[in-house]
């Protein structure tokens, strides 16, 4: 028995550490649920939301251009302060099945509604410092999501809780090159943080170790069968652990914008926002069931692990390189006496996210690589304003937002698919100095199919998500 345990333990270590590495990789990185493609957030302006973000940089009178296109500050004559807050309500309900690496059904429910309601704030300041110069500052949340499933759901080995957030501080300036053309630039400081949890299938880890040892010729088929039976007795199905990872980092970027007054009634703006590179640094904590603790504490196993550099499934540090994508946006606005009409077209370079590599502080945990291979996305919007009178403005718009994910690699952390926005809004100008705006959007989401996505221990999840989203935003603007 001790000889078998020795062979099993020696063969087991590579797969155990590989399984842990992949589990940590999935938990250290958290990019998968928001109200734009993938985990991108557009929700920084109630006024712009009312027209589905059409004319986001050209409609005028919106201080959010400080972070969306600094050149458009040329239209803000005077000094402005604006505060926005958006309530994001979304739902994600799964239907389908899951199986472990041996094809056995995994018990548990469908996870409940993984969605939530969360606020997204934004603050902006802009002032005209001379006839041609404007400066501004802004705080916004360009990326973020939060999903959480029941802890015993059938996809628990893929994801339980996922939380991700990027907070941007932006300093902007613009210069009127001519009476009809303005250039703007911004410096951006971005704080990104992540927290993820998932269950660990220790039964699958143990059985996988036996299989790997047999394929490598380290044990005979008969020994593999006997060891598999021992694993199922010592660590039966349902012997779950829990991985919890937290990490954060500061990164820095820039953007450049151009703004053209094509005619007295027509305006065009172009903006490019750079990618921002991060090295997320975090810690990993693991909850291990008592039967697995006993196995790891076995004198033979403990001696082997100590000689190899350490014990897996213990507190450790981890780092992962991650880049928020570059974006390019074109915005057009036509102004008439009783109405305004706008268009936006935005491109996001999601193909920068091809893989995730995680390196660990614990020498017993080798680096791991997960493939994502996301694709670039487009966002297109049309919308407008109708001026009911001098004080009240009505807004409406529609848009479509494609997804960077694929059904073959889509994770339950990102039940994301192509989205369609239907938006309405209203503005009230209380005085020459004070203005209130509100916007509402309902998001229709295509079914997000998952085609057998595998966890780090080979558990597969197949099915689809029924998603929806509702956005409600309000803002107050004061002109000094």
Backbone torsions as a table, in degrees:
resi	resn	phi	psi	omega
1	UNK	NA	-43.1	-179.4
2	UNK	-66.6	-37.2	177.6
3	UNK	-62.9	-43.4	177.9
4	UNK	-63.0	-40.9	179.8
5	UNK	-65.4	-37.8	178.5
6	UNK	-62.5	-47.1	-179.7
7	UNK	-63.7	-42.8	179.8
8	UNK	-61.5	-44.7	-177.3
9	UNK	-65.7	-42.5	-179.5
10	UNK	-64.2	-40.6	179.3
11	UNK	-74.6	-25.9	-172.8
12	UNK	-73.9	-32.5	-169.6
13	UNK	-55.6	-46.6	-176.9
14	UNK	-59.3	-44.9	-178.6
15	UNK	-72.6	-35.0	178.2
16	UNK	-60.9	-45.8	-178.9
17	UNK	-71.0	-35.5	177.0
18	UNK	-64.1	-42.5	178.7
19	UNK	-62.7	-42.7	178.2
20	UNK	-63.5	-42.5	-179.2
21	UNK	-59.5	-44.9	-179.7
22	UNK	-67.1	-37.4	177.9
23	UNK	-63.0	-43.1	178.9
24	UNK	-66.6	-39.2	179.3
25	UNK	-59.1	-45.4	180.0
26	UNK	-66.0	-28.2	-176.5
27	UNK	-88.5	-30.7	-177.7
28	UNK	-71.6	-28.0	-177.8
29	UNK	-104.3	133.6	-171.7
30	UNK	-129.6	43.0	-170.9
31	UNK	-98.3	72.1	-174.7
32	UNK	-146.1	21.5	175.4
33	UNK	-161.9	120.3	177.2
34	UNK	-159.4	-169.6	-178.5
35	UNK	-108.0	34.0	163.5
36	UNK	-145.8	-176.2	-175.4
37	UNK	-55.8	137.8	-177.1
38	UNK	55.3	-117.5	-176.5
39	UNK	-119.3	23.6	178.9
40	UNK	-81.0	140.1	178.9
41	UNK	-116.1	130.6	173.7
42	UNK	-101.4	-3.6	-167.5
43	UNK	-78.0	77.2	175.3
44	UNK	-128.1	11.4	-179.4
45	UNK	-154.9	116.2	176.2
46	UNK	-65.9	-37.5	-179.6
47	UNK	-63.8	-46.3	-179.3
48	UNK	-69.8	-35.9	178.2
49	UNK	-58.6	-35.6	-177.3
50	UNK	-59.3	-21.2	175.9
51	UNK	-116.2	26.9	178.6
52	UNK	59.9	29.8	177.3
53	UNK	70.3	15.7	170.7
54	UNK	-71.7	139.4	-176.6
55	UNK	65.6	31.4	-172.9
56	UNK	-60.7	-29.2	-178.7
57	UNK	-113.7	-1.3	-171.6
58	UNK	-125.3	-10.5	-177.3
59	UNK	-68.9	-26.4	177.1
60	UNK	90.3	153.9	174.8
61	UNK	73.4	16.7	-176.9
62	UNK	-122.9	115.3	-174.0
63	UNK	-74.8	-9.5	176.9
64	UNK	-64.5	-11.8	176.6
65	UNK	-62.2	-17.9	176.0
66	UNK	-53.2	-36.7	-179.9
67	UNK	-106.8	-15.1	-177.1
68	UNK	-96.4	-32.1	173.8
69	UNK	-168.1	99.5	-173.1
70	UNK	-62.3	-25.1	-179.9
71	UNK	-64.0	-28.4	-177.9
72	UNK	-72.0	-5.9	174.4
73	UNK	-62.9	-15.0	179.8
74	UNK	-58.5	-25.1	-179.9
75	UNK	-83.1	-6.7	-177.9
76	UNK	-95.0	93.5	-177.6
77	UNK	-87.8	106.7	-178.2
78	UNK	121.5	-155.1	-179.8
79	UNK	-120.5	131.8	-173.4
80	UNK	-129.0	148.1	167.5
81	UNK	-131.6	135.3	-178.7
82	UNK	-140.0	135.9	177.3
83	UNK	-125.6	129.9	178.6
84	UNK	-124.9	149.5	169.6
85	UNK	-144.4	135.0	-178.4
86	UNK	-122.3	129.2	172.6
87	UNK	-92.4	117.9	179.1
88	UNK	-101.4	116.0	176.7
89	UNK	-115.1	119.9	179.5
90	UNK	-138.8	156.3	177.6
91	UNK	-131.1	149.2	177.8
92	UNK	-147.2	109.3	-178.1
93	UNK	-117.3	127.9	-175.8
94	UNK	-96.7	145.2	169.2
95	UNK	-137.9	129.7	-178.0
96	UNK	159.6	-156.2	-175.0
97	UNK	-141.3	166.9	176.7
98	UNK	-143.5	150.7	179.1
99	UNK	-139.1	152.3	177.8
100	UNK	-84.5	-176.1	-174.4
101	UNK	-63.8	-20.7	178.4
102	UNK	-94.2	3.6	179.2
103	UNK	86.6	5.3	179.7
104	UNK	-80.0	138.3	178.2
105	UNK	-60.7	142.0	176.3
106	UNK	-98.2	127.3	-179.0
107	UNK	-74.2	162.0	178.7
108	UNK	129.8	166.8	179.5
109	UNK	-85.0	-168.8	-179.5
110	UNK	-88.2	4.1	172.7
111	UNK	96.9	-8.6	-176.3
112	UNK	73.3	-163.2	176.1
113	UNK	-88.4	112.6	-177.2
114	UNK	-76.9	-5.4	-177.2
115	UNK	-80.9	-177.9	-178.3
116	UNK	-161.9	179.9	170.7
117	UNK	-120.7	126.6	-177.9
118	UNK	-141.8	148.2	179.0
119	UNK	-88.4	146.4	175.2
120	UNK	-126.3	109.0	-177.5
121	UNK	-90.1	162.2	173.7
122	UNK	-155.5	140.8	178.8
123	UNK	-133.9	139.6	-178.1
124	UNK	-140.7	146.4	174.5
125	UNK	-138.5	136.5	177.5
126	UNK	-146.5	145.1	178.5
127	UNK	-147.9	148.7	176.1
128	UNK	-93.2	118.0	-175.1
129	UNK	-98.2	-14.4	175.1
130	UNK	-161.6	-176.7	-179.1
131	UNK	-59.7	-31.3	-173.9
132	UNK	-116.0	-12.8	-174.4
133	UNK	-109.4	138.1	171.3
134	UNK	-129.9	147.2	172.3
135	UNK	-131.8	157.3	-179.5
136	UNK	-158.6	166.3	177.4
137	UNK	-143.0	148.1	-178.7
138	UNK	-149.8	153.8	172.0
139	UNK	-123.6	129.7	-177.7
140	UNK	-150.7	170.3	-179.7
141	UNK	-123.9	89.5	-174.6
142	UNK	-79.3	-18.7	179.6
143	UNK	-139.5	139.3	177.8
144	UNK	176.1	155.7	174.9
145	UNK	-167.9	162.2	174.3
146	UNK	-152.4	119.2	173.0
147	UNK	-131.8	148.7	177.6
148	UNK	-152.7	124.2	179.2
149	UNK	-100.7	165.3	171.5
150	UNK	-58.9	142.3	-174.0
151	UNK	-67.8	-19.6	-178.7
152	UNK	-108.6	18.2	-177.6
153	UNK	-72.0	164.6	-173.0
154	UNK	-69.6	-15.6	176.8
155	UNK	-104.2	23.3	-173.5
156	UNK	-65.4	-23.2	179.3
157	UNK	-77.7	-16.3	174.3
158	UNK	-90.0	-39.5	-176.5
159	UNK	-170.2	144.9	167.3
160	UNK	-122.4	-70.7	178.4
161	UNK	-115.6	139.7	178.1
162	UNK	-139.0	122.6	179.0
163	UNK	-135.7	129.7	-177.7
164	UNK	-144.3	141.7	-178.0
165	UNK	-155.6	133.9	171.0
166	UNK	-118.1	126.8	178.2
167	UNK	-111.4	126.6	-177.2
168	UNK	-110.4	133.5	165.8
169	UNK	-109.9	125.1	-171.9
170	UNK	-124.4	132.1	171.0
171	UNK	-114.3	127.4	-173.0
172	UNK	-129.9	155.3	175.1
173	UNK	-147.6	149.4	176.7
174	UNK	-137.2	153.4	-179.9
175	UNK	-136.8	127.7	177.4
176	UNK	-78.8	101.5	-179.7
177	UNK	-66.2	-43.7	173.7
178	UNK	-135.3	-176.5	177.5
179	UNK	-69.5	-16.2	-176.5
180	UNK	-121.2	0.4	-178.5
181	UNK	-138.4	132.2	-178.0
182	UNK	-130.5	141.8	172.9
183	UNK	-112.2	144.3	177.7
184	UNK	-138.8	155.3	179.1
185	UNK	-146.4	154.3	-179.0
186	UNK	-137.8	147.9	167.5
187	UNK	-108.4	134.6	-173.1
188	UNK	-126.0	127.9	171.3
189	UNK	-110.5	125.5	-172.7
190	UNK	-124.1	124.5	174.8
191	UNK	-103.8	119.5	-179.1
192	UNK	-115.5	132.5	178.8
193	UNK	-134.6	153.0	-177.0
194	UNK	-144.7	147.2	172.4
195	UNK	-144.7	129.4	-179.4
196	UNK	-141.7	145.3	172.8
197	UNK	-131.4	151.3	173.2
198	UNK	-157.4	156.4	177.1
199	UNK	-80.2	155.1	177.0
200	UNK	-114.1	123.6	-179.1
201	UNK	-87.3	89.3	-176.5
202	UNK	-70.5	-27.2	174.1
203	UNK	-62.3	-44.4	178.7
204	UNK	-66.7	-36.2	177.0
205	UNK	-59.8	-49.1	-178.3
206	UNK	-62.7	-46.1	-179.9
207	UNK	-66.4	-35.6	177.7
208	UNK	-65.7	-35.6	177.8
209	UNK	-63.1	-42.5	179.1
210	UNK	-62.7	-44.2	-179.5
211	UNK	-62.8	-43.2	179.8
212	UNK	-63.3	-41.0	179.3
213	UNK	-63.7	-39.1	179.5
214	UNK	-66.9	-43.3	179.9
215	UNK	-65.3	-30.6	179.4
216	UNK	-82.2	-2.7	179.2
217	UNK	78.0	13.6	-179.2
218	UNK	-78.3	-25.1	176.5
219	UNK	-137.4	156.7	-179.5
220	UNK	-79.6	162.4	176.1
221	UNK	-56.5	-36.6	178.9
222	UNK	-66.0	-43.4	177.3
223	UNK	-62.6	-39.1	179.9
224	UNK	-62.0	-42.0	179.0
225	UNK	-63.8	-43.0	179.9
226	UNK	-65.7	-42.6	-180.0
227	UNK	-66.6	-36.0	177.1
228	UNK	-61.3	-39.8	177.4
229	UNK	-66.3	-37.6	178.2
230	UNK	-65.2	-42.5	179.1
231	UNK	-60.4	-44.6	-178.4
232	UNK	-64.9	-26.4	176.6
233	UNK	-79.6	-43.5	-176.9
234	UNK	-78.1	-41.3	-177.7
235	UNK	-127.4	77.3	-176.7
236	UNK	-72.3	166.4	174.9
237	UNK	-52.9	140.9	-176.1
238	UNK	94.8	-1.8	175.5
239	UNK	-81.3	77.0	-173.0
240	UNK	-96.1	143.7	168.4
241	UNK	-110.1	-173.6	-179.6
242	UNK	-139.8	131.8	175.5
243	UNK	-108.6	132.5	178.1
244	UNK	-133.0	122.4	-175.2
245	UNK	-124.9	137.0	173.5
246	UNK	-130.2	141.0	178.1
247	UNK	-156.4	158.3	177.7
248	UNK	-156.9	169.2	-179.9
249	UNK	-171.2	154.3	170.3
250	UNK	-99.9	139.3	174.3
251	UNK	-137.8	164.7	-173.5
252	UNK	-136.2	143.0	-178.6
253	UNK	-150.1	-167.4	-175.0
254	UNK	-154.2	166.6	171.1
255	UNK	-148.1	154.0	178.2
256	UNK	-128.0	137.6	179.7
257	UNK	-134.4	151.9	174.3
258	UNK	-129.3	145.8	-174.9
259	UNK	-138.8	122.7	-177.5
260	UNK	-118.2	132.2	169.1
261	UNK	-94.9	93.5	-173.2
262	UNK	-67.5	-42.0	175.4
263	UNK	-143.5	174.7	176.3
264	UNK	-58.4	-20.3	-176.9
265	UNK	-115.9	-0.5	-174.5
266	UNK	-128.9	134.6	-178.1
267	UNK	-134.6	143.7	179.5
268	UNK	-132.5	136.4	178.8
269	UNK	-134.1	140.4	174.6
270	UNK	-124.6	141.7	-178.5
271	UNK	-144.1	141.7	174.5
272	UNK	-126.3	125.1	179.3
273	UNK	-110.5	123.8	-175.1
274	UNK	-70.0	160.4	168.0
275	UNK	-69.2	158.5	177.3
276	UNK	-130.2	120.9	-176.0
277	UNK	-91.8	139.9	179.4
278	UNK	-129.7	152.6	164.3
279	UNK	-121.5	96.2	-179.1
280	UNK	-68.6	128.2	177.4
281	UNK	-117.2	129.1	-174.9
282	UNK	-151.4	-171.5	178.2
283	UNK	-127.8	149.6	177.0
284	UNK	-119.0	132.5	177.2
285	UNK	-125.6	142.5	-173.1
286	UNK	-131.9	134.5	172.0
287	UNK	-99.5	122.1	-174.9
288	UNK	-117.5	128.4	-179.6
289	UNK	-66.0	158.4	-172.8
290	UNK	-61.7	-34.5	-179.6
291	UNK	-67.7	-34.2	176.9
292	UNK	-74.1	-37.6	175.9
293	UNK	-58.4	-41.4	179.6
294	UNK	-64.1	-38.5	178.8
295	UNK	-66.3	-44.0	-179.7
296	UNK	-67.2	-27.3	-178.9
297	UNK	-86.7	-6.2	176.9
298	UNK	-54.4	131.5	-175.6
299	UNK	-51.6	-40.6	-179.5
300	UNK	-66.6	-47.5	-179.1
301	UNK	-65.5	-46.0	-178.4
302	UNK	-59.9	-40.0	179.6
303	UNK	-64.9	-41.6	178.6
304	UNK	-64.2	-44.2	-179.1
305	UNK	-66.1	-40.4	179.1
306	UNK	-62.8	-41.6	178.8
307	UNK	-68.3	-23.0	-178.9
308	UNK	-92.2	-1.8	175.1
309	UNK	123.3	-9.8	178.5
310	UNK	151.2	-175.3	-177.2
311	UNK	-110.5	131.0	176.6
312	UNK	-74.2	169.8	177.3
313	UNK	61.4	38.4	174.8
314	UNK	-123.7	165.0	179.3
315	UNK	-54.9	134.2	-179.0
316	UNK	-153.8	167.5	172.2
317	UNK	-98.3	161.9	177.9
318	UNK	-154.9	151.3	176.6
319	UNK	-132.6	148.0	178.2
320	UNK	-147.7	128.4	174.2
321	UNK	-76.1	134.2	178.4
322	UNK	-148.6	142.3	-176.6
323	UNK	-125.5	125.2	169.9
324	UNK	-78.1	139.7	-165.4
325	UNK	-77.6	158.1	171.9
326	UNK	-75.6	150.0	177.5
327	UNK	-133.9	149.5	174.4
328	UNK	-130.7	133.1	-174.2
329	UNK	-133.2	136.6	171.4
330	UNK	-115.8	132.7	-177.1
331	UNK	-132.9	133.3	-179.0
332	UNK	-129.9	145.2	178.3
333	UNK	-143.0	133.4	171.9
334	UNK	-113.2	125.9	-176.6
335	UNK	-106.3	126.2	174.3
336	UNK	-120.8	178.8	-175.5
337	UNK	-67.6	-42.7	-176.3
338	UNK	-106.8	-6.9	-178.4
339	UNK	-154.7	164.2	171.4
340	UNK	-133.0	146.1	-178.0
341	UNK	-130.2	132.3	-176.5
342	UNK	-133.5	160.4	176.3
343	UNK	-137.4	144.6	172.6
344	UNK	-133.4	143.3	173.3
345	UNK	-137.5	120.3	-176.7
346	UNK	-125.8	143.9	179.6
347	UNK	-124.2	130.9	179.9
348	UNK	-118.6	127.4	-174.5
349	UNK	-87.6	71.6	-179.5
350	UNK	-73.6	-13.2	-178.7
351	UNK	-70.0	-2.6	171.9
352	UNK	-66.3	-21.5	-178.7
353	UNK	-96.2	86.3	-179.5
354	UNK	-97.6	-37.2	-178.5
355	UNK	-153.7	164.5	175.2
356	UNK	-124.7	122.1	176.9
357	UNK	-111.2	130.7	-179.6
358	UNK	-118.9	129.7	174.8
359	UNK	-112.5	144.9	-170.8
360	UNK	-119.9	150.6	176.0
361	UNK	-75.5	-30.4	178.1
362	UNK	-74.8	118.5	-178.4
363	UNK	-63.6	-15.8	178.7
364	UNK	-78.1	-7.9	-177.7
365	UNK	-113.5	107.1	-178.5
366	UNK	-73.2	161.7	176.0
367	UNK	-59.4	153.1	177.8
368	UNK	-133.1	153.8	-178.6
369	UNK	-131.7	130.1	174.1
370	UNK	-119.1	136.5	-178.9
371	UNK	-92.0	135.9	176.2
372	UNK	-122.4	-47.7	175.7
373	UNK	52.5	52.3	177.0
374	UNK	-69.9	161.4	-179.2
375	UNK	-114.0	159.8	178.8
376	UNK	-69.0	154.8	-175.3
377	UNK	-128.5	162.5	177.8
378	UNK	-126.0	145.2	173.2
379	UNK	-128.2	124.0	-179.3
380	UNK	-126.9	134.6	-176.5
381	UNK	-140.7	146.9	171.2
382	UNK	-135.8	136.5	-178.7
383	UNK	-171.4	176.5	-178.1
384	UNK	-165.3	177.9	179.0
385	UNK	-116.2	146.6	169.6
386	UNK	-126.1	125.1	-174.6
387	UNK	-91.7	98.3	-177.3
388	UNK	-64.1	-41.2	173.5
389	UNK	-160.5	-167.1	-176.0
390	UNK	-66.4	-18.9	-175.0
391	UNK	-109.1	-29.3	-171.9
392	UNK	-113.8	130.9	176.1
393	UNK	-122.9	131.5	175.9
394	UNK	-104.4	144.4	-176.4
395	UNK	-134.8	155.7	174.3
396	UNK	-160.9	156.0	178.6
397	UNK	-172.2	163.8	175.8
398	UNK	-134.9	154.6	179.4
399	UNK	-156.6	165.6	174.9
400	UNK	-133.2	140.2	-175.0
401	UNK	-134.1	114.2	-177.5
402	UNK	-80.9	161.8	-177.3
403	UNK	-104.5	146.9	176.0
404	UNK	-85.5	-6.2	-171.4
405	UNK	-90.5	162.8	177.4
406	UNK	-121.2	149.2	179.5
407	UNK	-60.4	-33.4	-176.2
408	UNK	-73.3	-22.9	-179.4
409	UNK	-121.1	3.5	-177.4
410	UNK	-65.3	134.6	-178.1
411	UNK	-104.9	151.8	173.3
412	UNK	-63.8	-15.2	171.7
413	UNK	-69.9	-22.9	179.1
414	UNK	-130.3	75.0	176.3
415	UNK	-76.2	63.1	-169.0
416	UNK	-106.2	140.6	174.3
417	UNK	-149.8	177.9	-178.8
418	UNK	-60.1	139.4	-173.8
419	UNK	-121.6	151.8	175.4
420	UNK	-127.0	131.2	-176.2
421	UNK	-105.5	135.5	169.2
422	UNK	-123.6	117.2	-168.8
423	UNK	-125.3	149.2	174.5
424	UNK	-139.9	152.4	179.3
425	UNK	-158.0	166.0	178.0
426	UNK	-146.6	143.3	176.4
427	UNK	-125.6	144.1	179.6
428	UNK	-131.5	119.6	179.5
429	UNK	-94.9	97.8	-175.5
430	UNK	-69.2	-33.5	178.9
431	UNK	-157.9	-176.9	177.3
432	UNK	-66.5	-17.1	-176.4
433	UNK	-108.8	-23.2	-170.3
434	UNK	-125.0	134.1	-176.4
435	UNK	-141.1	139.9	176.1
436	UNK	-118.1	143.5	178.0
437	UNK	-139.4	149.7	176.2
438	UNK	-141.6	146.7	178.1
439	UNK	-141.5	147.9	176.5
440	UNK	-133.0	138.5	178.2
441	UNK	-135.9	134.3	167.4
442	UNK	-107.2	135.1	-177.4
443	UNK	-111.2	120.8	174.7
444	UNK	-94.8	125.5	-175.4
445	UNK	-116.6	130.6	173.6
446	UNK	-61.4	151.5	176.7
447	UNK	-55.4	130.7	-179.7
448	UNK	-97.2	99.1	-176.7
449	UNK	-82.9	141.3	175.4
450	UNK	-119.1	121.0	-174.2
451	UNK	-107.8	73.0	173.4
452	UNK	71.9	35.9	178.0
453	UNK	-62.8	137.2	-172.5
454	UNK	-105.6	144.1	172.4
455	UNK	-81.3	178.7	-179.5
456	UNK	-66.4	-18.7	178.6
457	UNK	-106.6	18.4	173.3
458	UNK	82.7	9.8	176.3
459	UNK	-77.8	129.7	-175.6
460	UNK	-108.5	144.2	-179.7
461	UNK	-121.8	127.0	-178.5
462	UNK	-131.4	133.6	179.2
463	UNK	157.8	-148.8	-179.3
464	UNK	-153.2	158.7	177.9
465	UNK	-111.1	137.0	171.6
466	UNK	-101.1	107.5	-174.2
467	UNK	-110.6	157.1	171.3
468	UNK	-155.9	164.5	177.1
469	UNK	-149.1	146.8	173.5
470	UNK	-133.6	134.3	179.8
471	UNK	-124.0	133.4	175.0
472	UNK	-132.4	121.9	-173.9
473	UNK	-128.9	142.7	174.3
474	UNK	-133.2	152.3	178.9
475	UNK	-147.8	156.1	174.2
476	UNK	-130.7	135.0	-178.9
477	UNK	-128.1	134.5	176.8
478	UNK	-125.5	129.9	176.8
479	UNK	-106.4	121.3	-179.6
480	UNK	-80.1	NA	NA
